[in-house]
């Protein structure tokens, strides 16, 4: 058992534990926070698995995934800030 | 040795951030735990991977990802906190004894 495999499995277990907050979170912001955390953990898993399989292209996938997570977090929080209205 | 120390440090941060996000009682406190996990955990883990790898194309790309994450994680945390504060959600307080 490689040490990189241990790192990937620990990250996956913590991502699964974070999913608990996504499911039971009382408000929408709790779910956004937990999804943001899960996306950063998935970026870490992608980078570590790129080192495991020696493929450089997984790094690009991780970078694009980070960009998409950032844009979605900003968009949903701006939407909740205006309570769904277009004005202001 | 040093690389394993950094990776272990990052995993410790991830674990306690996850425990904080499950256990804390409020949006603001959960946001704090999540931002520590995002900032310190990922950067420590990636620094350990760079030291383990040496200087090649992998470590250069990890550096680019570190730069991007250091730019975007505080911005997204601040956007969530701003939207919670504008909607006037009260911070959690300990209930008084009756």
Backbone of each chain as ProteinMPNN parsed JSONL, in Angstrom:
{"seq_chain_A": "XXXXXXXXXXXXXXXXXXXXXXXXXXXXXXXXXXXXXXXXXXXXXXXXXXXXXXXXXXXXXXXXXXXXXXXXXXXXXXXXXXXXXXXX", "coords_chain_A": {"N_chain_A": [[0.842, -1.201, 0.0], [0.693, 2.031, -1.049], [1.927, 5.27, 0.035], [0.703, 7.445, -1.1], [-1.746, 6.432, -1.855], [-2.916, 6.117, 0.635], [-3.232, 8.799, 1.362], [-5.106, 9.637, -0.577], [-7.295, 8.044, 0.158], [-7.875, 8.97, 2.737], [-8.618, 11.616, 2.171], [-10.902, 11.129, 0.631], [-12.593, 9.933, 2.5], [-12.965, 12.057, 4.313], [-14.295, 13.809, 2.606], [-16.663, 12.415, 2.211], [-17.66, 12.542, 4.815], [-18.173, 15.25, 4.95], [-20.312, 15.423, 3.286], [-22.476, 14.799, 4.838], [-23.235, 17.211, 6.059], [-24.139, 18.585, 3.839], [-26.46, 17.181, 3.284], [-28.117, 17.36, 5.652], [-28.075, 20.075, 6.245], [-29.348, 23.063, 7.74], [-29.908, 25.586, 6.509], [-29.561, 27.23, 3.263], [-27.02, 28.272, 2.999], [-25.331, 26.737, 4.56], [-25.233, 24.451, 3.04], [-23.971, 25.459, 0.756], [-21.437, 26.119, 1.801], [-20.491, 23.59, 2.564], [-20.44, 22.286, 0.088], [-18.554, 23.791, -1.251], [-16.303, 23.128, 0.246], [-16.16, 20.395, -0.318], [-15.597, 20.528, -3.036], [-13.037, 21.652, -3.013], [-11.675, 19.596, -1.779], [-11.926, 17.625, -3.698], [-10.384, 18.707, -5.721], [-7.874, 18.463, -4.506], [-7.742, 15.649, -4.412], [-7.646, 15.073, -7.134], [-5.174, 16.232, -7.892], [-3.385, 14.712, -6.37], [-3.896, 12.182, -7.413], [-3.02, 12.591, -9.991], [-0.288, 12.663, -9.558], [-0.042, 10.044, -8.769], [-0.746, 8.43, -10.996], [1.005, 9.432, -12.845], [0.173, 11.277, -14.852], [-0.018, 14.224, -16.65], [-2.235, 15.61, -17.457], [-4.312, 15.42, -15.671], [-3.89, 17.424, -13.853], [-4.663, 19.738, -15.22], [-7.368, 19.235, -15.44], [-8.009, 19.415, -12.731], [-7.509, 22.135, -12.261], [-9.431, 23.387, -13.901], [-11.714, 22.401, -12.665], [-11.511, 23.664, -10.2], [-11.896, 26.322, -10.988], [-14.563, 26.199, -11.9], [-15.919, 25.519, -9.538], [-15.408, 27.796, -7.991], [-16.707, 29.849, -9.47], [-19.358, 28.95, -9.38], [-19.892, 29.042, -6.636], [-19.692, 31.823, -6.116], [-21.777, 32.751, -7.757], [-24.117, 31.531, -6.679], [-24.097, 32.573, -4.095], [-24.369, 35.316, -4.57], [-26.896, 35.282, -5.694], [-28.483, 34.431, -3.517], [-28.046, 36.571, -1.882], [-29.492, 38.689, -3.012], [-32.027, 37.78, -2.704], [-33.17, 36.537, -4.876], [-34.109, 38.544, -6.516], [-33.902, 40.763, -9.399], [-33.217, 43.428, -9.358], [-31.564, 46.143, -7.505]], "CA_chain_A": [[0.0, 0.0, 0.0], [1.514, 3.233, -1.211], [1.525, 6.357, 0.938], [-0.199, 8.313, -1.855], [-3.072, 5.807, -1.774], [-3.461, 6.43, 1.959], [-3.659, 10.204, 1.322], [-6.338, 9.718, -1.361], [-8.426, 7.452, 0.88], [-8.253, 9.861, 3.847], [-9.35, 12.75, 1.594], [-12.231, 10.68, 0.205], [-13.427, 9.718, 3.687], [-13.395, 13.349, 4.849], [-15.299, 14.377, 1.697], [-17.933, 11.75, 2.502], [-18.181, 13.073, 6.073], [-18.713, 16.584, 4.696], [-21.596, 15.266, 2.597], [-23.511, 14.792, 5.877], [-23.719, 18.58, 6.253], [-24.911, 18.947, 2.648], [-27.781, 16.562, 3.328], [-28.99, 17.81, 6.738], [-27.855, 21.473, 6.588], [-30.645, 23.717, 7.904], [-30.118, 26.652, 5.543], [-28.873, 27.028, 1.975], [-25.605, 28.651, 3.088], [-24.588, 25.582, 5.062], [-24.998, 23.539, 1.918], [-22.938, 26.049, -0.113], [-20.132, 25.982, 2.459], [-20.052, 22.194, 2.506], [-20.132, 21.926, -1.298], [-17.285, 24.44, -1.541], [-15.257, 22.319, 0.878], [-16.046, 19.137, -1.057], [-14.928, 20.761, -4.318], [-11.601, 21.821, -2.806], [-11.107, 18.275, -1.505], [-11.839, 16.886, -4.956], [-9.203, 19.235, -6.406], [-6.718, 17.811, -3.892], [-7.704, 14.242, -4.834], [-7.211, 15.027, -8.536], [-3.735, 16.507, -7.976], [-2.649, 13.568, -5.827], [-3.995, 11.048, -8.337], [-2.141, 12.886, -11.121], [1.046, 12.188, -9.188], [-0.056, 8.587, -8.648], [-0.756, 7.804, -12.319], [1.985, 10.144, -13.67], [-0.456, 11.922, -16.004], [-0.017, 15.67, -16.415], [-3.497, 16.225, -17.861], [-5.212, 15.482, -14.527], [-3.697, 18.733, -13.225], [-5.503, 20.705, -15.94], [-8.741, 18.955, -15.025], [-8.164, 19.957, -11.375], [-7.567, 23.6, -12.344], [-10.741, 23.763, -14.449], [-12.708, 22.09, -11.646], [-11.433, 24.728, -9.192], [-12.525, 27.514, -11.57], [-16.013, 26.017, -11.945], [-16.412, 25.597, -8.172], [-15.361, 29.191, -7.548], [-17.746, 30.632, -10.148], [-20.683, 28.545, -8.907], [-20.07, 29.557, -5.278], [-19.956, 33.26, -6.2], [-23.087, 32.982, -8.379], [-25.207, 31.164, -5.775], [-24.16, 33.479, -2.937], [-24.955, 36.587, -5.018], [-28.33, 35.041, -5.882], [-29.136, 34.421, -2.212], [-27.929, 37.897, -1.283], [-30.567, 39.544, -3.512], [-33.263, 37.035, -2.511], [-33.722, 36.144, -6.155], [-34.565, 39.657, -7.344], [-32.931, 41.226, -10.378], [-32.821, 44.828, -9.146], [-30.501, 46.447, -6.535]], "C_chain_A": [[0.869, 1.24, 0.0], [1.047, 4.316, -0.241], [0.569, 7.312, 0.243], [-1.625, 7.759, -1.824], [-3.736, 6.103, -0.44], [-3.985, 7.864, 1.984], [-4.982, 10.332, 0.578], [-7.512, 9.16, -0.571], [-8.847, 8.324, 2.048], [-9.056, 11.046, 3.319], [-10.767, 12.334, 1.19], [-13.148, 10.468, 1.4], [-13.876, 11.046, 4.271], [-14.41, 14.02, 3.932], [-16.658, 13.73, 1.935], [-18.537, 12.256, 3.804], [-18.773, 14.464, 5.876], [-20.073, 16.514, 4.017], [-22.76, 15.204, 3.578], [-24.097, 16.186, 6.062], [-24.507, 19.052, 5.035], [-26.325, 18.396, 2.75], [-28.652, 17.189, 4.403], [-28.937, 19.305, 6.985], [-29.132, 22.269, 6.671], [-30.901, 24.793, 6.858], [-29.352, 26.361, 4.263], [-27.392, 27.336, 2.087], [-24.763, 27.51, 3.638], [-24.258, 24.632, 3.929], [-23.939, 24.112, 0.975], [-21.554, 25.865, 0.481], [-19.611, 24.559, 2.32], [-19.693, 21.784, 1.083], [-18.812, 22.555, -1.738], [-16.114, 23.627, -0.983], [-15.058, 21.012, 0.123], [-15.316, 19.379, -2.373], [-13.439, 20.986, -4.111], [-10.936, 20.488, -2.475], [-10.974, 17.457, -2.778], [-10.669, 17.387, -5.796], [-7.937, 18.587, -5.849], [-6.594, 16.361, -4.35], [-7.213, 14.132, -6.269], [-5.717, 15.251, -8.658], [-2.934, 15.305, -7.483], [-2.736, 12.37, -6.769], [-3.229, 11.308, -9.615], [-0.718, 12.467, -10.807], [1.087, 10.671, -9.112], [0.041, 7.92, -10.015], [0.257, 8.398, -13.266], [1.361, 10.685, -14.953], [-0.526, 13.408, -15.715], [-1.395, 16.276, -16.643], [-4.491, 16.27, -16.709], [-5.089, 16.808, -13.789], [-4.575, 19.796, -13.884], [-6.967, 20.503, -15.573], [-8.995, 19.533, -13.637], [-8.301, 21.472, -11.415], [-8.928, 24.064, -12.859], [-11.845, 23.491, -13.431], [-12.716, 23.152, -10.551], [-12.101, 25.995, -9.703], [-14.046, 27.392, -11.532], [-16.608, 26.086, -10.54], [-16.445, 27.016, -7.651], [-16.5, 30.007, -8.161], [-19.129, 30.252, -9.635], [-20.93, 29.041, -7.493], [-20.42, 31.037, -5.297], [-21.369, 33.509, -6.727], [-24.214, 32.666, -7.402], [-25.263, 32.12, -4.596], [-24.679, 34.853, -3.349], [-26.464, 36.449, -5.213], [-29.058, 35.077, -4.552], [-29.077, 35.785, -1.546], [-29.05, 38.815, -1.736], [-31.935, 38.901, -3.377], [-33.943, 36.728, -3.834], [-34.209, 37.288, -7.005], [-33.475, 40.079, -8.313], [-32.406, 42.622, -10.058], [-31.786, 44.907, -8.022], [-29.144, 46.397, -7.183]], "O_chain_A": [[1.665, 1.472, 0.91], [-0.084, 4.283, 0.243], [-0.279, 7.925, 0.891], [-2.593, 8.518, -1.772], [-4.947, 6.314, -0.368], [-5.044, 8.131, 2.551], [-5.882, 11.042, 1.027], [-8.607, 9.722, -0.61], [-10.038, 8.425, 2.341], [-10.051, 11.445, 3.926], [-11.719, 13.091, 1.382], [-14.338, 10.779, 1.338], [-15.028, 11.179, 4.685], [-15.296, 14.727, 4.412], [-17.688, 14.402, 1.872], [-19.755, 12.392, 3.917], [-19.745, 14.831, 6.536], [-20.89, 17.425, 4.15], [-23.896, 15.512, 3.217], [-25.31, 16.337, 6.206], [-25.445, 19.836, 5.176], [-27.283, 19.059, 2.353], [-29.805, 17.526, 4.133], [-29.669, 19.797, 7.845], [-29.955, 22.178, 5.76], [-32.022, 24.899, 6.362], [-28.6, 25.39, 4.175], [-26.581, 26.749, 1.37], [-23.615, 27.33, 3.233], [-23.16, 24.08, 3.857], [-23.107, 23.372, 0.45], [-20.61, 25.505, -0.221], [-18.442, 24.343, 2.001], [-18.75, 21.02, 0.881], [-18.046, 21.954, -2.491], [-15.084, 23.458, -1.636], [-13.926, 20.564, -0.059], [-14.51, 18.55, -2.796], [-12.64, 20.558, -4.943], [-9.782, 20.26, -2.836], [-10.027, 16.686, -2.93], [-10.031, 16.606, -6.503], [-7.04, 18.208, -6.602], [-5.495, 15.888, -4.642], [-6.456, 13.219, -6.6], [-5.047, 14.56, -9.425], [-1.935, 14.922, -8.091], [-1.768, 11.623, -6.914], [-2.816, 10.357, -10.279], [-0.01, 11.97, -11.683], [2.131, 10.068, -9.361], [0.802, 6.969, -10.194], [0.377, 7.927, -14.397], [1.952, 10.567, -16.027], [-1.028, 13.82, -14.669], [-1.704, 17.332, -16.092], [-5.426, 17.07, -16.745], [-6.049, 17.273, -13.174], [-5.156, 20.643, -13.207], [-7.717, 21.467, -15.413], [-10.068, 20.081, -13.382], [-9.116, 22.039, -10.688], [-9.511, 25.009, -12.328], [-12.804, 24.257, -13.337], [-13.773, 23.508, -10.029], [-12.796, 26.676, -8.949], [-14.742, 28.344, -11.182], [-17.687, 26.649, -10.359], [-17.381, 27.409, -6.956], [-17.176, 30.763, -7.462], [-19.986, 31.12, -9.468], [-22.053, 29.425, -7.166], [-21.328, 31.473, -4.589], [-22.081, 34.371, -6.214], [-25.169, 33.436, -7.295], [-26.352, 32.456, -4.132], [-25.365, 35.503, -2.561], [-27.22, 37.379, -4.935], [-30.128, 35.677, -4.447], [-29.944, 36.127, -0.742], [-29.525, 39.637, -0.953], [-32.915, 39.436, -3.894], [-35.17, 36.666, -3.899], [-34.684, 37.058, -8.117], [-32.293, 39.807, -8.103], [-31.287, 42.969, -10.437], [-31.204, 43.896, -7.627], [-28.134, 46.627, -6.519]]}, "seq_chain_B": "XXXXXXXXXXXXXXXXXXXXXXXXXXXXXXXXXXXXXXXXXXXXXXXXXXXXXXXXXXXXXXXXXXXXXXXXXXXXXXXXXXXXXXXXXXXXXXXXXX", "coords_chain_B": {"N_chain_B": [[10.972, 13.06, 4.28], [10.585, 15.798, 5.287], [8.684, 16.391, 3.382], [6.73, 14.461, 3.913], [6.004, 15.328, 6.432], [4.779, 17.794, 5.822], [2.601, 16.917, 4.26], [1.212, 15.382, 6.11], [0.525, 17.38, 7.922], [-1.245, 18.912, 6.351], [-3.286, 17.009, 6.013], [-4.13, 16.716, 8.641], [-5.226, 19.264, 9.023], [-7.342, 19.115, 7.182], [-8.872, 17.074, 8.339], [-9.646, 18.162, 10.849], [-11.021, 20.4, 9.992], [-13.193, 19.179, 8.753], [-14.406, 17.936, 10.963], [-15.083, 20.251, 12.361], [-16.946, 21.386, 10.584], [-18.988, 19.611, 10.783], [-19.674, 19.674, 13.509], [-20.015, 22.327, 14.469], [-22.216, 25.034, 15.566], [-23.377, 27.059, 13.934], [-23.798, 29.249, 11.048], [-21.699, 31.088, 10.65], [-19.577, 30.124, 12.228], [-19.187, 27.655, 11.061], [-18.363, 28.519, 8.577], [-15.907, 29.627, 9.2], [-14.416, 27.354, 10.003], [-14.451, 25.982, 7.572], [-13.028, 27.736, 5.902], [-10.48, 27.744, 7.023], [-9.791, 25.097, 6.538], [-9.819, 25.053, 3.745], [-7.811, 27.01, 3.052], [-5.321, 26.605, 4.623], [-5.06, 23.788, 4.669], [-5.08, 22.807, 1.932], [-2.901, 24.236, 0.87], [-0.747, 23.408, 2.464], [-0.743, 20.664, 1.934], [-0.213, 20.662, -0.86], [2.278, 21.912, -0.875], [3.81, 19.985, 0.425], [3.619, 17.97, -1.523], [5.014, 19.21, -3.633], [7.61, 19.409, -2.554], [8.154, 16.718, -2.283], [8.213, 15.961, -4.931], [10.191, 17.356, -6.346], [11.742, 19.471, -8.87], [9.844, 19.699, -11.582], [7.559, 19.325, -14.377], [5.194, 18.642, -13.092], [5.365, 19.81, -10.505], [5.458, 22.467, -11.184], [2.917, 22.903, -12.256], [1.412, 22.369, -9.974], [2.171, 24.55, -8.466], [0.928, 26.603, -9.924], [-1.76, 25.94, -9.429], [-1.824, 26.298, -6.646], [-1.427, 29.075, -6.51], [-3.778, 29.969, -7.757], [-5.732, 28.95, -5.979], [-5.1, 30.335, -3.642], [-5.848, 32.849, -4.441], [-8.652, 32.574, -4.872], [-10.056, 31.273, -2.742], [-10.311, 32.946, -0.309], [-11.919, 34.913, -1.467], [-14.316, 33.601, -2.181], [-15.167, 32.733, 0.323], [-15.565, 35.197, 1.569], [-17.628, 36.188, -0.017], [-19.751, 34.455, 0.594], [-20.037, 34.999, 3.353], [-20.733, 37.679, 3.227], [-23.2, 37.59, 1.923], [-24.684, 36.22, 3.833], [-24.609, 38.077, 5.92], [-25.924, 40.277, 4.834], [-28.503, 39.358, 4.583], [-29.211, 39.46, 7.214], [-28.867, 37.458, 9.25], [-28.739, 36.251, 12.516], [-25.881, 35.893, 14.675], [-24.893, 32.865, 16.414], [-25.764, 32.292, 19.799], [-24.958, 31.244, 23.145], [-27.403, 29.474, 24.937], [-29.214, 30.929, 27.598], [-29.363, 30.057, 31.089], [-32.307, 28.83, 32.629]], "CA_chain_B": [[10.747, 13.373, 5.688], [9.911, 17.097, 5.375], [7.497, 16.314, 2.528], [5.706, 13.706, 4.635], [5.508, 16.176, 7.514], [3.834, 18.774, 5.276], [1.386, 16.224, 3.838], [0.505, 15.013, 7.342], [-0.024, 18.631, 8.44], [-2.417, 19.235, 5.545], [-4.365, 16.059, 6.289], [-4.66, 17.08, 9.972], [-6.105, 20.415, 8.832], [-8.564, 18.653, 6.526], [-9.691, 16.288, 9.275], [-10.295, 18.997, 11.855], [-12.01, 21.221, 9.304], [-14.403, 18.373, 8.568], [-15.054, 17.804, 12.274], [-15.69, 21.542, 12.665], [-18.131, 21.65, 9.775], [-20.089, 18.772, 11.261], [-20.033, 19.888, 14.909], [-20.246, 23.705, 14.889], [-23.658, 25.259, 15.626], [-23.855, 28.265, 13.272], [-23.235, 29.434, 9.721], [-20.424, 31.811, 10.7], [-18.52, 29.265, 12.756], [-18.895, 26.646, 10.031], [-17.611, 29.201, 7.522], [-14.531, 29.767, 9.671], [-13.773, 26.045, 9.905], [-14.276, 25.639, 6.166], [-11.998, 28.541, 5.254], [-9.177, 27.235, 7.48], [-9.544, 23.846, 5.833], [-9.486, 25.394, 2.357], [-6.553, 27.737, 2.886], [-4.109, 25.99, 5.172], [-4.959, 22.379, 4.331], [-4.66, 22.566, 0.55], [-1.566, 24.771, 0.593], [0.24, 22.549, 3.108], [-0.686, 19.393, 1.188], [0.444, 20.849, -2.142], [3.689, 22.192, -0.618], [4.432, 18.699, 0.653], [3.747, 17.247, -2.795], [6.078, 19.846, -4.414], [8.91, 19.033, -1.986], [8.356, 15.307, -2.591], [8.349, 15.713, -6.359], [11.335, 18.01, -6.976], [11.345, 20.496, -9.835], [9.524, 19.254, -12.946], [6.306, 19.929, -14.854], [4.141, 18.435, -12.093], [5.435, 20.783, -9.408], [5.125, 23.782, -11.746], [1.452, 23.004, -12.327], [0.887, 22.461, -8.604], [2.368, 25.944, -8.055], [-0.13, 27.413, -10.541], [-3.013, 25.661, -8.723], [-1.723, 26.96, -5.335], [-1.64, 30.513, -6.718], [-5.204, 30.185, -8.028], [-6.531, 28.699, -4.772], [-4.883, 31.431, -2.691], [-6.653, 33.996, -4.868], [-10.104, 32.419, -4.931], [-10.707, 30.79, -1.523], [-10.825, 34.034, 0.529], [-12.979, 35.648, -2.159], [-15.592, 32.88, -2.082], [-15.582, 32.774, 1.731], [-16.089, 36.523, 1.853], [-18.913, 36.363, -0.698], [-20.782, 33.753, 1.374], [-20.265, 35.718, 4.611], [-21.432, 38.929, 2.919], [-24.608, 37.322, 1.64], [-25.35, 35.879, 5.094], [-24.751, 39.281, 6.739], [-26.912, 41.166, 4.243], [-29.817, 38.822, 4.918], [-29.417, 39.72, 8.645], [-28.961, 36.256, 10.075], [-28.06, 36.557, 13.774], [-24.914, 34.878, 15.119], [-25.368, 31.942, 17.434], [-25.345, 32.561, 21.174], [-25.249, 30.157, 24.064], [-28.68, 29.73, 25.599], [-29.061, 31.231, 29.024], [-30.014, 29.114, 32.0], [-33.6, 29.324, 33.115]], "C_chain_B": [[9.979, 14.694, 5.838], [8.628, 17.069, 4.557], [6.389, 15.567, 3.245], [5.14, 14.513, 5.79], [4.478, 17.168, 6.994], [2.52, 18.105, 4.88], [0.544, 15.834, 5.046], [-0.175, 16.229, 7.955], [-1.3, 19.017, 7.687], [-3.576, 18.301, 5.829], [-4.98, 16.312, 7.66], [-5.624, 18.246, 9.83], [-7.412, 19.993, 8.183], [-9.468, 17.927, 7.508], [-10.396, 17.195, 10.274], [-11.266, 19.985, 11.231], [-13.311, 20.47, 9.098], [-15.159, 18.194, 9.877], [-15.744, 19.112, 12.648], [-16.952, 21.777, 11.87], [-19.285, 20.75, 10.192], [-20.58, 19.243, 12.623], [-20.469, 21.308, 15.235], [-21.716, 24.084, 14.732], [-24.207, 26.315, 14.673], [-23.224, 28.367, 11.883], [-21.854, 30.072, 9.792], [-19.294, 30.923, 11.193], [-18.171, 28.162, 11.761], [-18.082, 27.242, 8.899], [-16.147, 29.345, 7.916], [-13.788, 28.438, 9.562], [-13.483, 25.693, 8.452], [-13.162, 26.449, 5.521], [-10.609, 28.144, 5.735], [-8.798, 25.986, 6.717], [-9.123, 24.11, 4.395], [-8.093, 25.983, 2.248], [-5.355, 26.939, 3.327], [-3.949, 24.549, 4.713], [-4.447, 22.142, 2.928], [-3.246, 23.059, 0.313], [-0.487, 23.904, 1.233], [0.39, 21.234, 2.357], [0.075, 19.554, -0.126], [1.919, 21.186, -1.965], [4.443, 20.9, -0.336], [4.617, 17.912, -0.62], [4.859, 17.847, -3.654], [7.444, 19.421, -3.896], [9.211, 17.57, -2.3], [8.751, 15.095, -4.046], [9.643, 16.279, -6.93], [10.841, 19.022, -7.99], [11.128, 19.872, -11.204], [8.177, 19.844, -13.328], [5.18, 19.758, -13.848], [4.168, 19.529, -11.034], [5.129, 22.191, -9.912], [3.613, 23.953, -11.818], [0.828, 23.064, -10.944], [1.054, 23.888, -8.094], [1.293, 26.847, -8.645], [-1.45, 27.208, -9.794], [-3.0, 26.304, -7.339], [-2.003, 28.448, -5.466], [-3.128, 30.811, -6.93], [-6.043, 29.998, -6.764], [-6.342, 29.808, -3.752], [-5.624, 32.68, -3.124], [-8.135, 33.781, -4.595], [-10.75, 31.998, -3.621], [-11.15, 31.905, -0.593], [-11.955, 34.796, -0.134], [-14.313, 34.93, -2.014], [-16.091, 32.861, -0.645], [-16.194, 34.121, 2.071], [-17.435, 36.746, 1.176], [-20.027, 35.671, 0.075], [-21.086, 34.52, 2.65], [-21.017, 37.018, 4.364], [-22.906, 38.668, 2.643], [-25.359, 36.911, 2.899], [-25.592, 37.139, 5.908], [-25.789, 40.227, 6.172], [-28.316, 40.674, 4.536], [-30.129, 38.884, 6.403], [-29.719, 38.459, 9.438], [-28.152, 36.517, 11.344], [-27.035, 35.484, 14.114], [-25.447, 34.062, 16.273], [-24.891, 32.392, 18.799], [-25.725, 31.383, 22.049], [-26.543, 30.464, 24.805], [-28.473, 29.947, 27.087], [-29.85, 30.24, 29.865], [-31.324, 29.695, 32.519], [-33.78, 28.985, 34.58]], "O_chain_B": [[8.894, 14.736, 6.417], [7.611, 17.635, 4.958], [5.231, 15.982, 3.198], [3.954, 14.412, 6.104], [3.436, 17.376, 7.616], [1.446, 18.651, 5.129], [-0.683, 15.938, 5.018], [-1.301, 16.14, 8.445], [-2.301, 19.398, 8.293], [-4.725, 18.738, 5.882], [-6.187, 16.153, 7.844], [-6.702, 18.244, 10.425], [-8.479, 20.457, 8.584], [-10.682, 18.133, 7.516], [-11.589, 17.036, 10.529], [-12.242, 20.375, 11.873], [-14.396, 21.034, 9.243], [-16.386, 18.284, 9.914], [-16.852, 19.1, 13.185], [-17.929, 22.305, 12.4], [-20.446, 21.096, 9.973], [-21.784, 19.217, 12.878], [-21.225, 21.501, 16.187], [-22.404, 23.533, 13.873], [-25.426, 26.464, 14.602], [-22.254, 27.675, 11.573], [-20.938, 29.655, 9.083], [-18.188, 30.955, 10.652], [-17.008, 27.78, 11.629], [-17.221, 26.576, 8.323], [-15.254, 29.205, 7.081], [-12.654, 28.399, 9.083], [-12.415, 25.173, 8.13], [-12.423, 25.926, 4.687], [-9.652, 28.193, 4.961], [-7.653, 25.818, 6.297], [-8.195, 23.483, 3.883], [-7.28, 25.518, 1.449], [-4.474, 26.625, 2.526], [-2.839, 24.119, 4.399], [-3.503, 21.378, 2.727], [-2.464, 22.393, -0.366], [0.566, 23.679, 0.636], [1.502, 20.744, 2.161], [0.901, 18.713, -0.48], [2.741, 20.801, -2.797], [5.573, 20.724, -0.79], [5.642, 17.254, -0.802], [5.576, 17.112, -4.333], [8.339, 19.107, -4.682], [10.359, 17.206, -2.552], [9.513, 14.184, -4.37], [10.157, 15.74, -7.911], [9.668, 19.396, -7.982], [12.085, 19.552, -11.909], [7.7, 20.769, -12.67], [4.304, 20.617, -13.747], [3.133, 20.107, -10.699], [4.603, 23.018, -9.167], [3.085, 25.014, -11.484], [-0.184, 23.739, -10.755], [0.193, 24.393, -7.374], [0.796, 27.748, -7.969], [-2.18, 28.168, -9.547], [-4.029, 26.805, -6.885], [-2.72, 29.026, -4.65], [-3.671, 31.763, -6.371], [-6.954, 30.783, -6.499], [-7.29, 30.192, -3.068], [-5.997, 33.496, -2.281], [-8.815, 34.699, -4.137], [-11.912, 32.338, -3.396], [-12.279, 31.849, -0.105], [-12.859, 35.279, 0.549], [-15.333, 35.567, -1.753], [-17.294, 32.96, -0.404], [-17.206, 34.196, 2.768], [-18.299, 37.422, 1.733], [-21.122, 36.217, 0.208], [-22.252, 34.685, 3.007], [-21.842, 37.425, 5.182], [-23.766, 39.434, 3.077], [-26.545, 37.213, 3.033], [-26.647, 37.28, 6.525], [-26.472, 40.916, 6.93], [-29.228, 41.479, 4.719], [-31.187, 38.42, 6.829], [-30.688, 38.395, 10.194], [-27.004, 36.955, 11.265], [-27.276, 34.3, 13.878], [-26.329, 34.498, 17.014], [-23.749, 32.826, 18.95], [-26.658, 30.633, 21.76], [-26.753, 31.592, 25.251], [-27.685, 29.264, 27.741], [-30.85, 29.669, 29.429], [-31.429, 30.887, 32.807], [-34.808, 29.318, 35.169]]}, "name": "protein", "num_of_chains": 2, "seq": "XXXXXXXXXXXXXXXXXXXXXXXXXXXXXXXXXXXXXXXXXXXXXXXXXXXXXXXXXXXXXXXXXXXXXXXXXXXXXXXXXXXXXXXXXXXXXXXXXXXXXXXXXXXXXXXXXXXXXXXXXXXXXXXXXXXXXXXXXXXXXXXXXXXXXXXXXXXXXXXXXXXXXXXXXXXXXXXXXXXXXXXXXX"}
